[in-house]
Amino acid sequence: MSLKILSPFGPKMAKLSLPKSLVAKINQEVDKIITSNILSKKYNYSKKLAGEVEQEIETVSYTHLTLPTTPYV
């Protein structure tokens, strides 16, 4: 995994290179959430954001990694 921290105009951002197996696991979990009304409501984070977002899913954690996700990574 590689990591580069960027700060071109304000808050810091990270540019990551993740193993395909981890991306597949994250996408599998996100697919479960977005296809379930119950999980979708449980993890809906959009009301806590400043802009108008239809749906934002709360952070998903894998052991020591905590990665914010959108519907697909």
C-alpha positions as CSV (number, residue, x, y, z in Angstrom):
1,M,0.0,0.0,0.0
2,S,1.3,3.4,-0.8
3,L,0.2,6.7,0.7
4,K,0.8,10.3,-0.4
5,I,-0.6,13.3,1.6
6,L,-1.7,16.3,-0.5
7,S,-2.8,19.8,0.6
8,P,-3.3,21.8,-2.6
9,F,-5.9,24.3,-1.3
10,G,-7.0,23.6,2.2
11,P,-7.6,20.4,4.2
12,K,-5.2,17.6,3.7
13,M,-6.1,14.7,1.4
14,A,-4.6,11.3,1.0
15,K,-3.9,9.5,-2.3
16,L,-3.8,5.8,-1.6
17,S,-2.9,2.7,-3.6
18,L,-4.8,-0.2,-2.0
19,P,-4.5,-4.0,-2.7
20,K,-7.3,-5.2,-5.0
21,S,-8.4,-7.7,-2.3
22,L,-9.1,-4.8,0.1
23,V,-11.0,-2.8,-2.5
24,A,-13.1,-5.9,-3.2
25,K,-13.9,-6.3,0.5
26,I,-14.8,-2.7,0.8
27,N,-17.0,-2.8,-2.3
28,Q,-18.7,-6.0,-1.0
29,E,-19.6,-4.3,2.3
30,V,-20.8,-1.2,0.5
31,D,-23.0,-3.3,-1.8
32,K,-24.6,-4.9,1.3
33,I,-25.3,-1.5,2.7
34,I,-26.8,0.2,-0.4
35,T,-29.0,-2.7,-1.2
36,S,-30.5,-2.9,2.3
37,N,-33.0,-0.3,3.4
38,I,-32.2,-1.0,7.1
39,L,-28.4,-0.7,6.7
40,S,-28.8,2.2,4.4
41,K,-30.7,4.2,7.0
42,K,-28.3,3.0,9.8
43,Y,-25.2,4.2,8.0
44,N,-26.7,7.3,6.2
45,Y,-24.3,10.2,7.1
46,S,-25.7,12.7,4.6
47,K,-27.5,14.9,7.2
48,K,-24.2,15.6,8.9
49,L,-22.6,17.0,5.8
50,A,-22.5,20.7,4.7
51,G,-23.6,20.2,1.1
52,E,-26.6,18.6,-0.5
53,V,-25.7,14.9,-0.7
54,E,-28.4,12.2,-1.4
55,Q,-26.5,9.6,0.6
56,E,-23.1,9.3,2.2
57,I,-22.2,6.1,4.0
58,E,-20.4,6.3,7.4
59,T,-16.8,5.0,7.8
60,V,-16.1,1.3,7.3
61,S,-13.3,-0.1,9.4
62,Y,-11.0,-3.1,8.7
63,T,-8.7,-4.0,11.6
64,H,-6.3,-1.0,11.9
65,L,-7.6,0.8,8.8
66,T,-10.5,3.2,8.8
67,L,-11.5,4.3,5.4
68,P,-14.3,6.7,4.4
69,T,-16.3,5.2,1.5
70,T,-18.7,6.3,-1.1
71,P,-20.8,3.8,-3.0
72,Y,-17.7,2.5,-4.7
73,V,-14.0,2.9,-4.0
